Amino acid sequence: MTARQYAKKQHKALNRRRRNAQERQQRQQRQAQRDIEALRHALDDLGFPDNLVIEIAGRLRAQKKLRGNIFGLMFPTLFGCRSAYALSCVRGWDKPLPSHLLSALPKRSWLTRLRTRAQDILVPLWRRVESMRPATQSRWQWTWVWDDAVLRKYGQDFALVGTWYRGQHKRVVSGIDGVLLLVVMGDGTLVVPVDFAVRRPDPTGPGARCRNKRAWAQVRLDQHLAALTRRGLRLPAPLAAAESWLSDSKLMRHVSDTQQGTLLVQGTSSYAFPFADGQKVKGADLITGDQWPWRHRLQAPGCRSARLRANRATYGAVTLLLVDKDGEDRFDVCCLASEMPATRFLHVWSRRTLIEQVFRVLKYLLATDAGPVHSEDASYGHLVLRLMASFVLYYTSRVLCKGRVTMDEMLFTVKHHWSSVNCQDLELYGIA
């Protein structure tokens, strides 16, 4: 090959790479336009911002449109922003605008809107399943899932900020501690955040100390079940799941006696379980021992489980299920004495792990830890909008996009091409 031929070949290769890069960018821009339209359709279907625009505009005495502003506060990472200051610079707002919008409603109003909107979503979903056969209803049964989270708080502290232990950091950190309640539909087809509660680190005023996380979990579940019953829903006995921090005999007995439901929690290594033969085994021995009656489940390939019965002084009769999956650490779950099949236990616990996807969306894709305000009402507004945004993303990817586009892909394409998308309803205009 001569020097001229070699130079001509390299020139063609360079043009081909440049053309491929341009085509790839154009393809990603078209995908970003489709994704932003899908998010707009999801907002229209769910009606989240429209309910807030009228009341916030009335309280602020503002005549301008606020739908695009609320959309920006829900999805700051779509514009490559984490803080309110950066979002204000990107969208051309005044710096105090995010704080004014979030603090326009009191915390009770923010929480009421989240709970009411969640019930408005759940009621028609169950009414559609209510007329189906029992076998179909069992596949669409709801699983109530609790989890606690500590949202890091940087900068100036206020009433809700305290020092809490966070498992991810393995130490005590400064932040906001809360309990989140979700409903998992079926095998994770839809995950709906229905409520949350924030613990005050130093409550003031007369009365007893503030509620702990177990008390908040019980109150939240009871209130939502009562509200759904008042709306005419005939729900089956609730199935609930949580980590070991919710393993309390009073709460498990309350769910069993009051709601006729089942609360499945992860075991702890310090708990001791006396068996009928007089043997007393700790939770750590359950994980490490191999003398248990293991059985392989045809419905769960690569998984074996052992079902045990014990009798604790405070709990009474309990059912233990040891689970050993290929490639995963062995764990155990327990509940009050139940005849539920082991495969059903596995299905319920697999739905609990879906809450990790919600936290991944909240903390990493929506930057919930980057709290933009320092007042209590605005912090509740910040958390409520992020919870609504996480459900909108889940609803868009699972329902509207039929699972063909993931939440990460939507955020990636819109984040990198937001200046080229056009959506007048959300006050987005292409400038590229």
Buried (B, 14 or more C-beta within 10 A) or exposed (E): EEEEEEEEEEEEEEEEEEEEEEEEBEEBBBBBBBBBBBBBBBBEBBEBBEBBBEEBBEBBEBEEBBBBBBBBBBBBBBBEBBBBEBBBEBBEBEEEBBBBBBBBBBBEBBBEBBBEBBBEBBBEBBEEBEEEEEEEBEEBBBBBBBBBBBBBBEEEEBBBBBEBEBEEEEEEBBBBBBBBBBBBBBEBBBBBBBBBBBBBBEEEEEEEEEBEBBBBBBBBBBBBBEBBEEEEBEBEEBBBBBBBBBBBBEBBBBBBEEBEBBBBBBBBEEBEBEEEEEEEBBBEBBBEEEEBEEEEBEEBEEBBBBBBEBEBEEBBEBBBBBBBBEEEEBBBBBBBEBEBEBBBBBBBBBBBEBBEBBBBBBBEBBBBBBBBBBBBBBBBBBBBBBBBBBBBBBBBBBBBBEEEBEBBBBBBBBBBBBBBBEBEBBBBEEEE
